[in-house]
Amino acid sequence: MDKGKIQLPGRELPKEYREVAVELVLNQGWRYEWRKTLRHPRLLPADRTARPITCPTTPSDKVHGFKNWIAEIRRAGGVWPPERK
């Protein structure tokens, strides 16, 4: 990946997770990282002191998995759902 290009999630993430990841990368200063050598994609918070957040690559049949992932993002400084303009 070139340092100047923004990497966005693709079909490796389920739709609901992809929507959150795109919002974080484009509007909140987060970075998305995924390579074939990584088992799971990661979201890197805008705050460099916060630890990376692993993104699931398979959809969860339980609502708890998605809610717990969103809670982890909020603890790292992310905002979801995005504020309305």
N, C-alpha and C positions, 0 to 999 in steps of 0.2 A: 504494500500500500504506500502510495506517495504521501509525504508529510502534509502537502498542501490540499489534498482532497479529503472531503468528508465521507466517511464510510457509513452507509445506511443499511439497516437490516433488510433482508430479502425473504425469500420463501423458507429459509432455515428456521424462522420463528413463526409460531402460530399467529393468526391474524390479530387477536386481541393484545398479545404481547408486542407485536410489531407496531401497532398503533401508538402504544405508550413509548416505545423506544424511539420512534421517529420524532415524536413531540419533544422528548428530552434532548435529542441531538440537535434538532433544528432550532428550537426556541429557548432552551435552558442551558446551553453550553456543555452538555455532556458529550462523551465520545463513545462510539460503538466499535467494538473490536471482535473480529471473528476471522480465524484462519483455519484451514483444514487441520493444522496441527493441534488446535485447541479443541477439546471435546465439546465445550459449550461456549456460545458467544458470551461476551461480557459487556456491561455498561460501566463506563468509567465516569464517576461524578465530576462535576465542574470543580468541586472542592477537592484538590489533589490529596488532602490528608485522609479523606474517606476511602474505604476499601472498595474495590470493584464489586459489582453485583452480577452474579451469574444469571443468564437468561435460559429458561427451559426451552428445549427444542421440540417438545411434544405437548399437545394441549392437555390440560388437566380436566378430568371429568368432574372434579369437585371444585366448588367455588373457592374453597379455602386456599388452594394453591395460588390462585391469581391474587386474592386479597393479601396473602402473606407477602407475595412478591412486591405488591404496591406499597405495603407497609415498610418493607426494606428500602425501597426507593425514597420514601418520605423521610426515613431516618437519615438517609445520606444527603438530604437537602433538595430532593426533587419534588415537584408539585404535580399531583394528579388527582382529580381531573384538572385540566388547564383552566386558568381563570378566563372568564368570558370578557370580551372586549366591548 
